[in-house]
Amino acid sequence: MTINVLLVDDHAVVRQGLRMFLSLDPELEIVGEAGNGEEGVTLAHQLKPDVVLMDLLMPVMDGITATAVIRRELPETEVIALTSVLEDRLVVDAIRAGAIGYLLKDTNADDLCRAIKAAAAGQVQLSPQAAARLMREVRIPDSPEALTGRETEVLRLVAHGQSNKEIATTLTITEKTVKTHVSNILDKLDVNSRTQAALYAVRIGLVSADP
């Protein structure tokens, strides 16, 4: 199955480079490019990509705002923040906005392709540096609504980095059912992304934090 990718970056040369090496992977198709967050939101609505690669520092509308809009209005589309800057505030704001991953632009091509495929499958993708910052900074919900036993099982597997397909296999349920459970978990925890939900699972001791 081909994964449709939208590139959002205000530098044409960056988009050109991304298109060039991502196009070499037969499983990925670049369906559009945008030069700022506002264009990115418009194109996301038109194209409904599986994954958006989102720069964060852009004119007109920044990547954080665009990510929040896309995740709210197009929940089936995953967003990976792809930036040259590793700042605590940006990492936290991107994940709070609903980005499933946070990668630096010096990520090599193979790792980026893997990250896009993993994000499309619903797997959390964070650079180790970003993960370390998030564990310090992201607050967990004050009084989340109680999860059911099955939702807790799904959350545990999400936090272990399993994709929807892997969770479905593990629990002997359909992928559609997994998606429904994940959606319910995000609603109950009042968070916008699987990444935030996974961090919550670590914080409450549902899973142990990786070193």
C-alpha positions as a printed Julia matrix, in Angstrom:
211×3 Matrix{Float64}:
   0.0     0.0    0.0
   1.38    3.4   -0.99
   1.7     6.01   1.76
   0.73    9.51   0.61
   2.99   12.25   1.99
   2.53   16.04   2.06
   5.65   18.21   2.46
   5.27   21.52   4.32
   8.41   23.69   4.48
   9.06   27.32   3.59
  12.37   26.5    1.88
  11.92   25.23  -1.68
  15.37   23.63  -1.67
  14.44   21.55   1.41
  11.2    20.39  -0.21
  13.1    19.55  -3.41
  15.64   17.48  -1.47
  12.94   15.66   0.48
  10.95   14.93  -2.67
  14.08   13.65  -4.42
  15.07   11.01  -1.89
  11.59   10.09  -0.62
  10.52    9.43  -4.22
  13.17    6.71  -4.41
  11.07    4.61  -2.0
   8.31    2.84  -3.96
   6.08    2.72  -0.86
   6.0     6.52  -0.55
   4.29    9.02  -2.83
   4.69   12.79  -2.48
   1.21   14.11  -3.21
   1.85   17.81  -2.6
   4.07   20.59  -1.29
   3.27   23.72   0.7
   5.43   26.73   1.58
   3.75   27.65   4.88
   1.36   26.26   7.46
  -1.74   27.86   5.99
  -1.06   26.32   2.57
  -0.31   23.05   4.33
  -3.72   22.99   6.04
  -5.5    23.81   2.76
  -3.64   21.08   0.86
  -4.16   18.56   3.67
  -7.92   19.08   3.35
  -7.74   18.66  -0.43
  -5.34   15.71  -0.56
  -6.02   13.94   2.77
  -2.46   12.56   3.0
  -1.51    9.72   5.33
   1.46   11.66   6.73
   2.48   15.34   6.73
   6.16   16.26   7.14
   5.84   19.62   8.9
   8.51   22.26   9.35
   7.84   24.28  12.51
   9.26   27.77  11.89
   7.42   29.2    8.88
   5.75   32.47   7.83
   1.97   33.11   7.57
   1.11   30.15   9.84
   3.71   28.29  11.86
   3.99   24.51  11.93
   2.69   24.14  15.49
  -0.58   25.89  14.65
  -0.91   24.01  11.35
  -0.32   20.69  13.13
  -3.05   21.44  15.68
  -5.54   22.35  12.92
  -4.75   19.27  10.83
  -4.98   16.9   13.78
  -8.27   18.43  14.92
  -9.89   18.51  11.48
  -8.25   15.47   9.84
  -7.63   12.93  12.64
  -6.72   10.17  10.13
  -3.69   12.22   8.99
  -0.53   11.87  11.09
   1.97   14.73  11.38
   5.73   14.41  11.87
   7.51   17.58  12.95
  10.7    17.83  10.88
  12.87   20.7   11.99
  16.45   21.89  12.25
  15.82   23.17  15.78
  15.78   21.11  18.97
  14.25   23.45  21.53
  12.35   22.21  24.56
   9.46   24.58  23.88
   9.12   23.51  20.24
   9.27   19.81  21.08
   6.61   20.12  23.75
   4.37   22.41  21.69
   4.59   20.14  18.61
   3.58   17.06  20.59
   0.82   18.93  22.41
  -0.46   20.07  19.01
  -0.77   16.41  18.04
   2.41   15.52  16.14
   3.09   11.78  16.33
   6.82   12.34  15.91
   9.6    14.91  16.14
  12.66   14.45  13.95
  15.61   16.64  13.08
  16.48   17.57   9.51
  19.85   15.85   9.87
  17.99   12.5   10.12
  19.32   10.26   7.36
  17.09    9.34   4.42
  16.56    5.7    5.41
  15.57    6.62   8.96
  13.16    9.26   7.68
  11.5     6.79   5.3
  11.15    4.3    8.16
   9.69    7.02  10.4
   7.07    7.97   7.78
   6.0     4.34   7.38
   5.86    3.87  11.15
   3.81    7.05  11.6
   1.35    5.92   8.91
   0.96    2.68  10.9
   0.36    4.66  14.09
   3.76    4.22  15.72
   5.22    7.01  17.82
   8.44    8.45  16.3
  10.73   10.62  18.41
  14.4    11.4   18.16
  16.1    10.27  21.42
  16.88   13.91  22.26
  13.23   14.9   21.82
  12.0    11.98  23.91
  14.29   12.97  26.79
  12.94   16.53  26.75
   9.33   15.38  26.58
   9.58   13.15  29.62
  10.65   16.22  31.61
   8.21   18.69  30.15
   4.88   17.2   29.08
   2.28   17.28  31.81
  -0.11   14.39  32.14
  -3.85   15.12  32.48
  -4.89   16.1   36.02
  -7.95   13.88  36.28
  -8.37   11.73  33.19
 -11.56    9.79  32.66
 -11.09    6.13  33.61
 -10.04    3.81  30.79
 -11.67    0.43  30.32
  -9.58   -2.72  30.7
  -9.3    -3.13  26.92
  -8.37    0.54  26.44
  -5.64    0.12  29.06
  -4.3    -2.89  27.15
  -4.29   -0.9   23.9
  -2.57    2.06  25.6
   0.14   -0.24  26.97
   0.85   -1.57  23.47
   0.82    1.96  21.97
   3.38    2.97  24.58
   5.51   -0.04  23.59
   5.58    1.37  20.07
   3.29   -1.14  18.42
   1.43   -0.19  15.24
  -2.33   -0.54  14.9
  -1.82   -3.71  12.89
   0.48   -5.22  15.55
  -1.97   -4.3   18.32
  -4.81   -5.9   16.36
  -2.78   -9.11  16.01
  -1.74   -9.13  19.68
  -5.3    -8.64  20.97
  -7.03  -10.63  18.19
  -9.23   -7.72  17.15
  -9.55   -5.75  13.9
  -7.45   -2.69  13.01
 -10.67   -0.66  12.85
 -11.44   -1.64  16.45
  -7.91   -0.62  17.49
  -8.42    2.8   15.87
 -11.69    3.21  17.76
 -10.0     2.32  21.06
  -7.12    4.75  20.37
  -9.59    7.52  19.54
 -11.48    6.84  22.8
  -8.21    6.84  24.76
  -7.2    10.24  23.33
 -10.64   11.65  24.16
 -10.6    10.33  27.73
  -7.06   11.53  28.41
  -7.84   14.85  26.68
  -4.71   14.64  24.52
  -4.18   15.12  20.79
  -1.69   12.42  19.91
  -0.61    8.85  20.56
   2.71   10.29  21.7
   1.08   12.16  24.58
  -0.92    9.05  25.47
   2.28    6.97  25.48
   4.0     9.49  27.76
   0.99    9.3   30.09
   1.36    5.51  30.2
   5.01    5.88  31.21
   4.21    8.53  33.83
   1.57    6.4   35.58
   3.84    3.35  35.49
   1.77    1.36  32.99
   4.98    0.74  31.09
   8.58    1.4   32.06
  10.47    4.22  30.37
  13.22    3.08  28.03
  16.66    4.35  28.98
